[in-house]
Amino acid sequence: MLTELTAVRYVTPLREGGSLPGVVEAADDQGAYGTYVMKFTGAGQGRKTLVAEVICGELARGLGLRMPRLVQIALDPVIGLGEPDEQVQELLKASGGLNLGMEFLSGALGFDPLAFDVDPVEAGRVLWFDALINNVDRSWRNPNLLRWQGDLWLIDHGASMIWHHNWRTAETAAAKAYDASDHVLTPFGPDVAAAAERLAPLVTEELLAEVTAQVPDAWLVDEPGFETPDDVRRAYAATLLPRAKTVHERIILPGTDLKDATK
């Protein structure tokens, strides 16, 4: 399970995100403080966005990709009483309990494909990972990548695994091709074949069990069609495991034969 911290101060909203995430200071039970980007259970996108953030973020880490540390942050809504922004106040009031925090990378720059270069091997690994989780939010318009201390870091996976919004169609949806024609790393000649050879064998039942176990039960209870949170966890794993084996064959890049990618 993700480390649990307690929010002690709301610093500022991040208005670039549609869900209005915010920068907060949080402390562990030993009193050690840190700064995090908090995503709220009371945001309009709902708790499935947080589930996707956890599963995809921890899976990225398990595959050796750079991803800021994720934590659970307990929020007392009273922390928002002094906020002058009414929208922020309402969001904090609606988000009492556990929320998701991502370590704040101080000094990180948003990735600009015109300003930074990416090695084809690394570009291929990120693109393959995005195909695995069906990440539709890594375009040049909204890269969701950071450059920090000279390295590329992945953030914001809440729009991934869209099949979990309708589990009855999950198997069919997960088998579809991944259109990477608009992916921000496509211009860097991503070596998808090398990425598949390196990363696909790492996506095992054991890794997926470890990753899905990080999701708090509170975000999985009462999922229609499932009796327990563990049943939901197994459904995520059962969808991702077979996809990892063949998704590289269904990535649509510029110049890809659509017939081959959509078989």
Disulfide bonds with the S-S distance in Angstrom:
none
